[in-house]
Amino acid sequence: MTLREILSTSFLFLLYLVLQILLARNLVLFDYAFCFIYIACILLMPNEIGLTWLLLLAFVTGIVVDMFYNTLGMHAAATVLMAYCRPLVVRSQIDVPGLETRIAFSLRSLGVSAFFRYIFILTLVHHTALFFIEASSLTLIIPTLIRVIASTLFTTVSIVLIQFFTRN
C-alpha cells in the first residue's frame, strides 16, 4: 500500500467510527432495526491486509464502540467474528479474475450485486453474533431473529448508500 492509500484508509476508518458514535447510534427504526455502520471500517479494508492485523483492528474497533455503548465486549466479539469470516466470504463470493490479493472493496470496483452480497453476508454474521450475545438466551429467538434481519438490511443499505456518495 502506498502512503496515500494508508492515509485514505485511516481517514475513512476514523470517519466511520465517528459517524457511528455521533450519528448512527441514534438511528433506530421501530425498536428493531439498528444501524451499525462502524463495521464498514473492517469490511472496506484492503484485501492485502493480513488476517492478524485485520483481527486486531476489528477488536480495537469493537472495543471503542463498546466504550461508547457500554456493552462490555459484545461489539468487539461480533466484529472479530465478522473479520475472521471475511477471507472465506471473499474467496467464495467475489469473482475478480487475476486480482486475488489486490481487491478494492468498493461499489465501483466490485459492482452493485457483488458488493451488496459481500456486505450483506458479513453484516448478517456480525448482527447474528451481536444480537444473540445480547439476548443470551434462546427464549427470545423470534424477536432476536427479527432484530437480526431488520438491522442487517438497515446497515447494509446504509453502507451501500454511503458508498454511492463517496469517490471510491
C-alpha positions in Angstrom: 0.0 0.0 0.0 1.2 3.5 -0.8 1.2 6.3 1.8 -1.8 7.9 0.1 -3.8 4.7 0.4 -2.8 4.3 4.1 -3.9 7.8 4.9 -7.1 7.5 2.9 -8.0 4.2 4.6 -7.1 5.6 8.1 -9.3 8.7 7.4 -12.3 6.5 6.3 -11.7 4.3 9.3 -12.0 7.2 11.7 -14.9 8.7 9.8 -17.0 5.6 10.1 -16.3 5.3 13.8 -17.2 9.0 14.4 -20.4 8.6 12.3 -21.3 5.5 14.4 -20.7 7.2 17.7 -22.3 10.6 17.0 -25.0 9.9 14.4 -25.8 6.2 13.8 -26.1 5.5 17.5 -29.5 7.3 17.4 -30.8 5.7 14.2 -33.3 3.1 15.3 -36.4 2.0 13.3 -39.4 0.7 15.2 -37.1 -0.6 18.1 -36.0 -3.5 15.8 -33.6 -2.1 13.2 -30.4 -0.7 14.4 -27.7 0.9 12.2 -24.1 -0.2 12.9 -22.1 1.4 10.1 -18.9 1.1 12.0 -18.5 -2.4 10.6 -17.7 -0.8 7.3 -14.3 0.1 8.8 -13.4 -3.6 8.7 -15.4 -4.5 5.6 -13.8 -1.9 3.4 -10.2 -2.6 4.4 -7.9 -3.7 1.5 -7.6 -7.4 0.9 -3.9 -7.3 1.2 -4.0 -6.6 4.9 -3.1 -9.7 6.9 -5.6 -11.6 9.0 -3.8 -10.9 12.2 -3.9 -7.1 11.6 -7.5 -7.3 10.5 -8.5 -9.2 13.7 -6.6 -6.7 15.8 -8.2 -3.7 14.1 -11.6 -5.4 14.4 -11.0 -5.9 18.1 -9.9 -2.3 18.7 -12.9 -1.0 16.7 -15.3 -3.1 18.6 -13.8 -2.1 22.0 -14.1 1.6 21.0 -17.8 1.2 20.2 -18.3 -0.9 23.3 -16.9 2.0 25.4 -19.5 4.4 24.0 -22.3 1.9 24.1 -21.4 0.5 27.5 -21.8 -3.1 26.2 -18.8 -4.9 27.8 -17.2 -6.5 24.7 -20.3 -7.6 22.7 -19.4 -5.4 19.7 -15.7 -6.5 19.9 -16.7 -10.2 19.9 -19.1 -9.7 16.9 -16.7 -7.6 15.0 -13.8 -10.1 15.4 -16.0 -12.9 14.3 -17.0 -11.0 11.2 -13.4 -10.2 10.4 -12.4 -13.8 10.9 -15.1 -14.9 8.4 -14.2 -12.2 5.9 -11.5 -14.2 3.9 -13.9 -17.1 3.5 -16.6 -14.8 2.1 -14.1 -13.1 -0.2 -12.9 -16.4 -1.6 -16.4 -17.8 -2.1 -18.4 -14.7 -3.2 -16.2 -12.3 -5.1 -15.2 -13.4 -8.6 -12.5 -11.0 -9.8 -10.1 -12.9 -12.1 -6.4 -12.1 -11.6 -7.0 -9.8 -8.6 -6.9 -12.3 -5.7 -4.7 -10.1 -3.5 -5.5 -6.6 -4.8 -9.2 -6.3 -4.5 -10.6 -2.9 -3.7 -13.8 -3.3 -1.7 -15.9 -0.6 -3.1 -19.1 -0.3 -5.1 -17.4 0.8 -8.2 -14.7 -1.9 -8.3 -16.9 -4.8 -7.4 -20.2 -3.8 -8.9 -23.5 -3.5 -7.1 -24.5 -7.1 -6.8 -21.1 -8.5 -5.6 -20.7 -5.5 -3.2 -24.2 -5.9 -1.8 -23.7 -9.7 -1.4 -20.3 -9.2 0.3 -21.7 -6.5 2.7 -24.9 -8.4 3.4 -23.3 -11.7 4.3 -20.7 -10.3 6.7 -23.3 -7.9 8.2 -25.5 -10.9 8.8 -22.7 -12.7 10.6 -21.9 -9.6 12.7 -25.5 -8.9 13.7 -26.4 -12.5 14.4 -23.5 -12.8 16.8 -24.2 -9.4 18.4 -27.9 -9.8 19.0 -27.7 -13.4 20.2 -24.9 -12.4 22.6 -27.2 -9.6 23.8 -30.2 -11.9 24.2 -28.1 -14.5 26.0 -31.0 -16.9 25.8 -32.9 -18.8 23.1 -36.2 -18.0 24.8 -36.2 -14.7 22.9 -35.4 -16.3 19.5 -38.2 -14.7 17.4 -37.6 -11.1 18.5 -33.9 -11.6 18.2 -34.2 -13.0 14.6 -36.4 -10.1 13.7 -33.8 -7.7 15.0 -31.0 -9.5 13.2 -32.9 -9.4 9.8 -34.1 -5.8 10.2 -30.8 -4.5 11.4 -28.8 -6.4 8.7 -31.0 -4.8 6.0 -30.8 -1.4 7.5 -27.0 -1.5 8.0 -26.4 -3.0 4.5 -28.5 -0.4 2.8 -26.8 2.4 4.8 -23.3 1.2 3.9 -24.3 0.9 0.2 -25.8 4.4 0.2 -22.7 5.8 1.8 -20.6 4.2 -1.0 -22.8 5.8 -3.6 -21.8 9.2 -2.3 -18.1 8.6 -2.0 -15.4 8.6 -4.7 -14.2 5.1 -4.2 
